[in-house]
Amino acid sequence: MALPVATYSIVARDAETGQLGVAVQSYYFAVGSVSPHAEAGVGAVAIQSFAKPSYGTQGLRLIREGASAQRALDTLRENDANAGYRQSAMIDTRGRVAACTGERCVPEAGHHIGEGYACLGNMLMEDGTWNEMGEAFEAAQGEFVDRLLLSLEAAQAAGGDLRGRRSAAVIVVNAESSDDPGLDVLFDLRVEDHEEPLRELDRLITLKKAFHLNSRGDHHLRNGDLRAALRDFSLAVSMAPAHEELVFWQAVAMVVAGYRGEAEPLLRELFDISENFRLLARRVACSHYLPDRSRQALEESLRALE
């Protein structure tokens, strides 16, 4: 049974990195579970308006097997008796784009294809909103994921879904596949039900960036590159200063690097928030997570804080 997903979305390829992405916002609940699909080294797909999720899974399969984005979309529509109700866009790793708005989609409905991207929408407040999305994407600066979000913000500013807004999602994958989802999928974030889904999605994107830096700092800390660890942990905290876990690992790295005077007030504040942070610090210090010398430095700092 097809799902009546009225929404607006963008599929795109970043010309500099080759990253592939899809972003979407809708009044439909949990649009991220239905509309956006992407696979590293293959392509990205958006399916909406009485959405049939197999357009995503089968579209990516066809591209993976050698079809262009256009051929993949044509094949799916040729075998779909209800193609006229659907709206879809696809892009492959070569930046080839395909998009179609079925003749039975609810107005205002349409799409715009640009160089390496496609924007589409249905049941929108204003005609031509998809063109404004494309203009915003082309004019945007910064990281690829942020440019995708700016395209959705342009649609929202133009009136968006005539029913309002409820959910949003973004997926960004690498240009090539390593067969490791941890490396291949850069962003896969959803806002299922929220009064301001794009604002919440933006917050989650920032947190994802911060925790990526935190993970990178963790790698440097475990391997003894303290300068790199401090750099990445500090950047992570600067992006999400209210997140206690990020502050915790920054403080641990500072202790290990010899900055006890700066680190211990941070740890004391965390311990005041929750004794579980003190317990976590003790367990890190007695585990083999850190090299022996680093563990000893942390143990000394914890004794001073007792």
C-alpha positions, -999 to +999 in steps of 0.1 A: +000+000+000+015+034-010+019+061+016+004+096+010+037+115+015+033+151+004+066+168+008+097+186-007+131+172-011+165+174-028+189+148-042+224+160-051+260+151-056+288+174-042+311+183-071+342+186-049+339+155-028+316+133-048+294+128-018+258+119-025+229+132-004+192+135+000+172+157+023+135+160+029+108+178+049+071+171+052+040+173+072+039+136+070+049+118+102+084+102+101+092+110+065+127+098+069+115+062+072+099+064+037+113+090+014+151+093+014+175+065+003+212+066-004+241+042-008+278+050-009+293+045-044+258+041-059+234+070-057+206+088-038+168+087-042+138+106-030+103+091-034+072+109-023+035+115-031+019+081-024+054+070-019+064+035-028+097+029-008+108+002-033+116+031-056+145+037-032+157+002-027+151-010-063+163+022-078+196+019-060+198-017-070+194-008-107+220+019-105+244-005-086+239-030-115+249-003-141+218+017-150+219+054-151+197+074-127+173+081-157+172+045-168+165+033-132+137+057-128+122+049-162+123+012-154+105+016-121+078+037-137+073+014-166+064-014-141+043+007-118+005+009-126+002+039-102+033+059-115+011+089-121+005+094-084+042+094-076+070+119-075+107+108-075+142+120-081+175+100-084+211+108-088+241+084-095+278+087-087+285+104-121+261+132-111+234+121-137+200+132-125+165+121-132+132+134-118+095+129-125+063+144-112+033+122-119+003+138-136-019+128-106+003+145-079-017+171-058-008+207-068+012+226-064+036+199-076+067+200-098+105+196-099+136+213-111+168+197-124+201+215-121+237+205-125+242+176-102+210+179-083+172+178-085+145+195-063+109+184-061+078+190-041+040+183-041+011+197-022+031+229-017+017+263-009+033+280-039+041+271-075+078+271-084+090+264-049+113+237-063+131+264-084+138+285-053+152+253-036+176+249-065+187+285-064+194+283-027+214+251-031+235+266-059+242+298-039+249+281-006+284+279+008+299+254+033+296+217+039+275+196+016+251+186+043+245+222+052+238+232+016+211+204+015+195+219+046+196+254+031+176+241+001+149+228+024+149+261+044+143+280+011+112+258+004+099+264+039+104+302+035+085+300+002+055+285+020+065+248+021+039+220+025+005+237+026-004+216+057+026+227+077+057+208+088+062+178+111+093+157+101+126+160+082+156+138+074+190+139+057+213+112+044+248+118+031+271+090+019+306+088+005+314+088-032+329+053-030+319+024-009+343+007+016+317-018+027+319-003+062+287+017+070+306+034+098+328+050+072+304+052+042+274+069+059+284+104+070+249+115+081+217+096+085+195+117+107+157+119+112+133+142+130+101+122+133+077+146+148+086+182+158+071+217+156+103+230+139+118+199+122+145+218+102+157+236+133+159+203+151+176+186+121+202+214+121+209+208+158+213+171+152+237+178+123+258+199+146+259+172+172+268+146+146+298+168+135+308+172+172+306+135+180+326+128+148+354+150+162+350+134+196+355+099+180+385+112+161+399+126+193+393+093+211+414+076+184+443+100+189+441+097+227+443+059+226+472+061+203+492+087+222+488+117+198+478+141+226+481+173+205+457+160+179+434+146+207+432+180+224+425+197+191+396+175+182+381+173+217+382+211+220+366+216+186+339+191+196+331+210+228+331+243+210+303+230+188+282+215+216+294+230+249+263+218+268+269+182+261+286+167+292+301+136+275+321+158+252+333+179+281+343+147+299+365+134+272+381+168+267+389+169+304+404+134+304+427+143+275+437+175+293+447+155+323+467+130+303+484+159+284+495+175+317+469+202+320+455+191+353+450+226+366+426+233+337+410+199+336+402+193+373+376+221+376+358+206+345+358+172+361+346+185+395+317+202+378+308+170+360+310+150+392+287+176+408+262+170+380+263+132+384+284+108+404+283+085+374+309+107+357+332+100+387+325+063+383+332+065+346+365+083+352+375+056+377+366+028+353+385+045+324+416+049+347+416+012+358+408-002+323+432-008+294+415+018+274+445+042+279+482+035+278+497+029+313+513+063+317+480+080+308+461+059+332+484+068+360+479+105+353+442+102+354+444+082+387+464+109+403+439+135+392+410+115+406+427+111+440+432+149+441+394+154+435+383+130+463 
